[in-house]
Amino acid sequence: MKRMISLKDSRIKSKDRIKKKRKKSDPQNLKVREVPQASSAMFFQYNTQLGPPYHILIDTNFVNFSIKNKLDIIQSMMDCLYAKCIPYITDCVMAELEKLGSKYRVALRIVKDDRFQRLPCLHKGTYADDCLVQRVTQHKCYIVATHDKDLKRRIRKIPGVPIMYIAQHRYSIERMPDAYGAPKV
């Protein structure tokens, strides 16, 4: 760890010393703070837009991990939430699965099922993480199903959006206390 020389040290010349001047705050002036507008659906950190049937945005790696753990996606979601679930696939996630090639053709076949709803993307590029985060910030009615650490970290910063993931060969959900798969605190 490097040591810093204090500004009052005798080795520093007087012209090199930076003098900080504090302005006294005027009580007449109002302080303007930039605070992001909270969603009208949020009520004491509880999202009132979430309710059965649940709308679940699925990420690319969530499909792959579900196959590795031999879990039927829709049935396992219903077991976790005790309600009807509608899985949604964006065009970006579909493009990512198509780019992965023949190794992931089973995942692509599962996602092309009629029970999965397709959401069209209107933005440029095919990076699914940005697409999911953007869609969730606009509409707080979704649950995001992912196994990606970076995407989870980004979504945790958005209030009122639950995250579904795979733990101990079953689906679990965080930030939704009334669900069966929610971790016990």
C-alpha atoms as one frame of an Amber mdcrd trajectory, in Angstrom:
protein
   0.000   0.000   0.000   1.401   3.354  -1.024   1.639   6.111   1.509   0.407
   9.569   0.710   2.160  12.720   1.837  -0.232  15.072   3.558  -0.663  18.544
   2.142   0.657  20.075   5.362   3.990  18.263   5.029   7.039  20.561   5.054
   8.483  18.891   1.940   5.679  20.237  -0.254   6.241  23.729  -1.560   3.643
  26.344  -0.802   2.753  26.893  -4.475   2.039  23.156  -4.948  -0.357  22.989
  -2.049  -3.974  22.933  -3.062  -6.162  25.032  -0.884  -9.729  23.856  -0.659
 -12.318  26.513  -0.183 -15.719  25.506   1.026 -18.660  27.538   0.030 -21.193
  28.063   2.721 -24.553  26.720   1.699 -27.224  29.335   1.401 -30.390  28.266
   3.250 -32.471  30.206   0.698 -31.379  27.969  -2.217 -33.131  24.674  -2.758
 -31.041  21.568  -3.262 -31.946  19.674  -6.431 -31.440  15.928  -6.292 -31.741
  13.505  -9.171 -33.815  10.546  -7.971 -35.112   7.961 -10.456 -38.884   7.787
 -10.613 -40.204   4.732  -8.793 -42.718   2.541 -10.563 -46.340   2.988  -9.538
 -46.579  -0.799  -9.135 -44.121  -0.782  -6.247 -45.746  -0.684  -2.823 -43.306
  -0.914   0.101 -40.774  -2.830  -2.039 -43.462  -5.320  -3.101 -44.328  -5.439
  -6.786 -48.105  -5.512  -7.191 -47.902  -6.256 -10.934 -46.652  -9.772 -10.222
 -49.427 -12.288 -10.013 -50.674 -15.447 -11.658 -50.325 -16.173 -14.520 -46.652
 -15.280 -14.104 -44.759 -13.873 -17.109 -41.223 -15.273 -17.141 -38.440 -13.977
 -19.403 -36.010 -16.799 -20.148 -32.292 -16.353 -20.777 -30.132 -18.543 -23.016
 -28.147 -20.260 -20.271 -31.306 -21.002 -18.262 -32.512 -23.275 -21.072 -29.111
 -24.984 -21.285 -28.880 -25.570 -17.515 -32.457 -26.894 -17.468 -31.484 -29.493
 -20.069 -28.340 -30.433 -18.133 -30.399 -30.887 -14.954 -33.117 -32.791 -16.885
 -35.871 -30.362 -15.899 -38.997 -29.725 -17.947 -39.064 -25.927 -18.085 -42.791
 -25.181 -17.885 -43.626 -27.953 -15.421 -40.744 -27.016 -13.115 -41.793 -23.347
 -13.191 -45.304 -24.326 -12.151 -43.884 -26.494  -9.346 -41.819 -23.551  -8.113
 -44.542 -20.891  -8.235 -47.707 -22.989  -7.663 -49.429 -21.125 -10.498 -49.700
 -20.932 -14.264 -46.549 -19.627 -15.917 -46.132 -18.151 -19.385 -42.505 -18.385
 -20.582 -41.348 -15.600 -22.906 -38.427 -15.756 -25.340 -37.070 -12.574 -26.926
 -35.639 -12.491 -30.436 -32.176 -11.848 -28.980 -32.262 -15.029 -26.885 -33.441
 -16.990 -29.924 -30.608 -15.511 -32.009 -28.063 -16.431 -29.298 -29.296 -20.030
 -29.283 -29.096 -20.182 -33.075 -25.534 -18.801 -32.988 -24.421 -21.534 -30.565
 -24.761 -24.064 -33.363 -25.635 -27.738 -33.563 -24.410 -28.492 -30.033 -27.438
 -26.656 -28.619 -30.076 -27.795 -31.127 -32.080 -29.506 -28.338 -32.368 -26.181
 -26.513 -33.440 -24.484 -29.731 -36.086 -27.136 -30.367 -37.468 -26.717 -26.825
 -37.642 -22.942 -27.181 -39.468 -23.146 -30.527 -42.370 -24.934 -28.797 -45.816
 -23.299 -29.121 -46.123 -22.903 -25.335 -43.284 -20.347 -25.374 -44.373 -16.823
 -26.331 -42.087 -14.835 -28.654 -41.327 -11.190 -27.902 -40.051  -9.108 -30.843
 -37.015  -6.881 -30.277 -36.886  -3.420 -31.852 -33.298  -2.520 -30.925 -30.045
  -3.040 -32.803 -27.680  -5.876 -31.901 -28.368  -9.291 -30.472 -26.920  -9.101
 -26.964 -29.625 -10.785 -24.891 -28.548  -9.508 -21.450 -29.010  -5.855 -22.430
 -32.319  -6.707 -24.069 -33.668  -8.449 -20.953 -32.517  -5.684 -18.599 -34.064
  -3.015 -20.828 -37.380  -4.881 -21.076 -37.539  -5.467 -17.311 -36.852  -1.812
 -16.467 -39.672  -0.719 -18.789 -42.229  -3.300 -17.639 -41.982  -4.654 -14.101
 -44.461  -7.494 -14.739 -41.746 -10.057 -15.602 -39.751 -12.607 -13.642 -36.301
 -13.150 -15.148 -35.100 -16.759 -15.418 -31.304 -16.844 -15.683 -28.247 -18.613
 -14.381 -25.773 -15.888 -15.438 -23.982 -14.144 -12.541 -23.516 -10.835 -14.348
 -27.139 -10.652 -15.449 -28.319 -11.501 -11.916 -26.138  -8.719 -10.522 -27.604
  -6.229 -13.011 -31.190  -7.270 -12.330 -30.760  -7.110  -8.538 -30.199  -3.362
  -8.941 -33.712  -3.024 -10.391 -36.288  -2.999  -7.575 -39.247  -5.365  -7.734
 -37.920  -7.883 -10.279 -37.634 -11.500  -9.034 -34.937 -13.811 -10.419 -35.538
 -17.495 -11.103 -32.518 -19.811 -11.120 -31.621 -23.479 -10.709 -30.477 -24.772
  -7.310 -30.240 -28.407  -6.144 -31.834 -29.792  -9.349 -34.971 -27.666  -9.073
 -36.029 -24.120  -9.800 -35.715 -21.552  -7.066 -36.697 -17.917  -6.989 -35.303
 -14.944  -5.100 -37.065 -11.734  -4.088 -40.473 -13.395  -4.040 -41.291 -14.592
  -0.517 -44.585 -16.381  -1.206 -43.126 -18.846  -3.741 -42.354 -22.490  -2.921
 -38.859 -22.369  -4.377 -37.914 -19.208  -2.518 -34.842 -19.645  -0.303 -35.597
 -19.903   3.392 -34.162 -16.934   5.279
